[in-house]
Amino acid sequence: MVREHDQLLDWVERVSMFLAADGVPPMAGRILGWLMVCDPPEQSAGQICDAIGASRASLTTNMRVLTTMGFVTRRTKPGERTTFYRVDQDAWERVVLRQISALAAFGEITRDGLAMLGARSVRAGRIREAQDVFDWLAKTFDNAPPPPSATRKKS
C-alpha cells in the first residue's frame, strides 16, 4: 500500500511539474493531480493535505486557483459541515476550449495589428509570425472532430 501511494505521489508530481511549465503553481498542480487519482474521488481539505503534504493555508489558496480555472468544484454533503473537492466533470474539455477561444481572440488582436502597421511592412514581421500560427491553429480546429463530451452525449 505504501508503494502504491508513493507511485501515486510520483505521478502527482509529474502532473504538477507539467502544469508549472505553463505558470500553474506547483501546489495547485499537486492538488489537481491528487484529485485525478484519489479514491474516493471527492476529498476533504484534510484528506488532500494529508495525502500530498500541503498546509491548510496553501491548500486554500491553490484550491481557489483551481476553482477559478474551472478544474475543481466544491460541495457539501447533507448533514456534514465538511467541504469536499473533486475534479469537475468535463473540466479538461472546458479549460482547453476556453484556452482555444482565448488564442482565437488573440488572433483577432494580431489581425488588427497587421491592419494598423500594414501587413507587409517590415515592422509587422513579428506580428505576421504570430498571425501565421493563429491561422494554422484556426484551420486545425475547424477540421477537428467534436470534443469528447459531444460524442458521449450522442451515445
Secondary structure, DSSP 8 states (H G I E B T S, - for coil): -HHHHHHHHHHHHHHHHHHHTTT--HHHHHHHHHHHH-SSSSEEHHHHHHHHT--HHHHHHHHHHHHHHTSEEEEE-TT---EEEEE-TTHHHHHHHHHHHHHHHHHHHHHHHHHHH-TTSGGGHHHHHHHHHHHHHHHHHHTS---HHHHHHH-
